[in-house]
Amino acid sequence: MTPVRLALVPGEPAGVGPELCVRLAQRPRDHALTAFADARTLRAAAEALSLPLHLLGPDETSTRPGELALVDVPNAVLPAFGQPDPRNAAAVIGALRDAAQGCLDGRFDGVVTGPVHKAVINEGGIAYTGTTELLADQAGCDVVMMLANEVVRVALVTTHLPLREVADAITAPALERTLRITHDALRRDFGIAEPVVAVLGLNPHAGEAGHLGREEIDIVEPTLAALRERGMRLVGPLPADTAFLPAKLRGFDAVVAMYHDQGLPVLKFSGFERAVNLTLGLPYPRVAVDHGTALELAGKGSADPSSLFAAADTCARMAQARIQTSRPPSA
């Protein structure tokens, strides 16, 4: 079977991303990796770690440990470990765009991304709010942020909003869009034929029949009822303080939380090291690490590669699931 082809983007070149990619390249794998990165930066990371790294041409394919195909995206300057330079912002964004375009063109089956430094990119003169938004704009589609580990998958209706703005952002169209994209992704990317999705309420105790807020009655319950009529298996609205109990989680394929800190603290407590960030709704799988650039660890060899390993493994499984579900049924 032909291995799935994943594009790999290290992210901020002065952070831990390049050395995590070097560590990833050492693993035996059943998928092919092509890095979109600066060759000098990867070699400097490999030297700092005392690990072998043989860079192949962009059209070569290898699943052998220590080898990594490369599309060279040169940095303006060779960064020092832990010292990001805004002059490299264009290369960071260019690598993300080029890797994503490779997926859109069908040359790659998915993209794995390392951590970027938002402030440094903006200091470099590039207006940037996040990779999720960048990829959604490039592909021209609506997306949903999901974080996942081996315990739970959590998708978000709202992401990075001040808490006082969250209630106004919980609308029927926003909730329907999130549930539709999440449901479709569970079927297409995870191979779950009839996913069961738990939906949290916004208010404590899911509003307690309107005594603690009416969002559940006025917005959430009617939206869930309408989507159930369309065949979705939705449970809720559930009180957030008990929805994550292990006995309940075993019955759900994903949980949809109304806001960032309603769902993600539980996920990160249950397994931060292996957590990954997924962008659902793109025409290809995109999986990112769930940590930052860790500038203070860069070049020291002490950064934990578990999240990047999990991101690559997850992306490969999602890509393979898409390939399987896109094949016509056998006669």
N, C-alpha and C positions, 0 to 999 in steps of 0.2 A: 504494500500500500504506500502511495506517495505521501511523505510527511507533510503536514500542514506547514505553511510558510508564515512566520511571524516577523514583523518589523519591530525593532527594539530601539527605543530612544532614551538615552541616559538622563536627559534633563540638564539641570545646572552643572556645568563642567567643573566648577570649583567645589562642588559638594560630593556626597558619597555615591551619586549615581554612576559615574564611570567605573569605580572599583566594584560596585555591586554587579554591574554588567560583566566585568571580568570574572567575578566569582560564578556568575550564572553560566558563562561560557565553559567553565570547567566541568559542569555536570553532564553525565550521560542523559540523553534526551531522545524523544521520538518525534520532535518537531525541529524544523530548520529555522535558524535565527539569522537575521540580517540587521546589523546595527546601522543606524543613521546618526553618525557622530564624527567627531574629529579624531583622526588616526593618532595624532601626537598625544592627545589627552588620554586615550585608551591605553596607549603604550606606557605612558607615565604612571597610570594607575596600576598596570600589571607589574611594572618594575617596583613600585612601592610595596606591592603585596608579595613580591618574589614568586609570581605565578607565570606560567607560560601562556602566551597569547599569539596565535598565528592568524593574521588578518588575511582574509581571502578577498577576491574581487567581488564586485556587486552582483555579478551574474552567476557566481559559484554557489553551490549548496553543500552544506555539511551538517551532520548531526554529531560529529566526533568531538569529544571533550578537548578543550584548549583551542578550538578553531571557531572563528566568527567571520562570516561574510560582512563586508563593510561598504556602505555608500558614504564616501567621505564628505562630511559637511564641515569645512575648516572653520575653526574659531578665528576671530580677528587677532586675538593674542592668546598665548599659552597661559592658562590660569595657574596661579599658585594655589595649593591645597588650602581650602577654607577662606579664600579671598576672591569672591565673585567680582567680575569686571563687567560693567554695563556695555562695554564694547562688544561683548559676546552675545548680547541679547538677540541680535538678528540671526545668528547661527542656531541658537536654541529654538526659536520660533520656526526657522526654516526647516530644521530637522523634523519637528512635529508635523508641519504642513506636508513635507515631502513624503514622510512615512504614511500619513493618512491618505495622500493622493495615490500612493502605491496600492493601498487597499481599495480605494474607489476604482482604480483602473484594473483591478483583478490580479495584480502581481503578487499581492500578499493576502493572507486569509485573516489577519488580525494584527493589532498593534499593542505593544506593551510599553508603558511609559514610566520613567523614573521621576523623581521629584524636581520641580522647577522652583525658582525664586521669583515670585510675582513682583516684588518691589524692584529688583534689579532689572527685570525686563522693562518695566515702566521707566526706570531711570535711563534705560538705553533708548528711550524715545518711541517705544512701541506700546500703544494702549492695549492692555492685557488684563482681563478679569479672571481668566482661568482656562485650562486646557479643555475642559468640558464644553465651555461656550465656544471656544475657537473651533473645535471639531464639529460641533453642531452647525455653526455658521458655514463652515466649509462644505459640509454635506447637504445643507439646506433642509434640516429636519428637526423635529422636536425630540428632546432627550429627557431621560430621568437618571438621576444619580442613585446608584445602589452601592452599598458597602456589604461585603460578605466575608465570612470565614467558614470554618468547618462546622460551626454551631448554628448560624442563622444568616439569612439574607434580609437586609433592611433597605427598602426604597423610600425616598423622601418626596413628599408633595411640595414642600418649600425647602430651600437649602440655606443660603447664607443671608438671612434676614434678621434685623433686630426683633427681639421677642414682641415688642409692642405692635409690630406690623404683621405678625403672623396671622392673627385671626382674620384680618381683612383679605389676606391672600388665599385663604381657604374658601374657594368658590367651587361650585359644581363643575364648571369646565376644567378647572385645574385638577380636581380630584379625578374626574373621568379620564383625563389625558394621562395622568400618572398610572392609574389602574390599567388602562388599555395597553400602554407601552410595557408595563411590568408583566402583565399577563402574556402578551405576545412574546416577550423575551424569554420568559420561563419555558414556553413551548419551543421556540426556535433555537435558543442558545443553550438550554439545559435539557432539552429532550423530554420535558414533562408534558404528557399528552393532555391531562386535565389538572392544571395547577390549582392548589387551594391557597388563597391569599387572605391573611388576616389584616384587617384595617383598624387602626387605632382611632379612638375618639380624640378630639382636640382638648376637651376639658377633663378635669379630674373625675374619675368614675364615669367617663364617657357622658358627662353632662347630668347624670342622675335624673333622668326623665325631665330635663329642662330646669331643674332647680339650681344647677351649676353652669348654665349656659345653654343656648338653643342651637348652636351650630350642628350638633348631632341630629337634632330633629328636623331642622330646616334645610340642611345641606347634605350631610353625610348619609343619613338613612335613605332619602329619596334617590340619591345617586347610586347607592349600592343596589337598591331595589330595581332600578332601571337596567343596570348592568347584569344583574342576575337573570332578568328576562332575556338577555342576549346570550345566556349560557355560561357566564363566569361564575366560578365557585368562590364566593366572597363571604368571609366570616367577620361580623362586626356591626357597628363600631364597638370595639373592646376597650375597657379601661387599660391604660398603658401600664399601670403598676402591677398587673397580674398577667398580662398577655405573654410575657416572656418566660413564664414558668416552664421548666423543661418538659413537663407532661403535656402542656399545651403546644409548645413549639414543635413537638414531634408530629402534630397533625397539620402543620403549615409548611408550604414550600417557600413562602416569603412573608414578610411583615411590611406593610406600608405605614410609615409614621408621618405625622402631620408636619413636624419640624425637626430640625437638626438634632437638638439636644434631647428630644423625646426618645429617639431610637438608637442613636450612635453610641452614647455612653455604655449601654448594655452590650452592644456588639463588641466594643473595644475591651470591655472588661472580660468578656468571654473568650477573647483570643486576639489581642492586638497584634502580636508578632506575625500571625498568618492572615491578617485582614487585608483585603484588596478593595480597590475602588473601581466600579464598573460604570461605564456610560451606556445605558440602555437606549435603544432606538436608532442607533447609527446603522448604516448599511453593512457594517463589519463589527466584530467584537473589539472593544477597547478596554483594557484592564490596566490599572495603575497601582503603584504602591500606595499604602495608606500611611505615609509618613513624610516628613519634610526633608530638606537638603542636608540636615545635620552637619553644618559647616565645621563644627568643632571636632568632628570625628574624621573628617576627610583626610585621606592619606595615611591614617594610623592603623588600618587593617582591623579595626574593632567594630565596624558597623555590621549590624545583623542583616544578612541577606534574605531572611525568611520571607519577607513580604514580596520581594521581587521574584523569588522562586515560586511562591504561590501565585503571583500575577501571571507568570509565564505558563505555569501548569493550567491555571484556570482559563486563560485565553486560548490555549491549545485545545482544551476540551470543548470550549464554546465554538471554536472554529470547526472542529470535527462534527459537532452536533449540527451546525448550520449546513455543512456539506451533506450530512446524512438526510436531514429533513428537506433539502432542496432536490434530492434525487427523486425521479418519478417512481412510483411503486412498480415492483416487478410484475410482469404479466403472469 
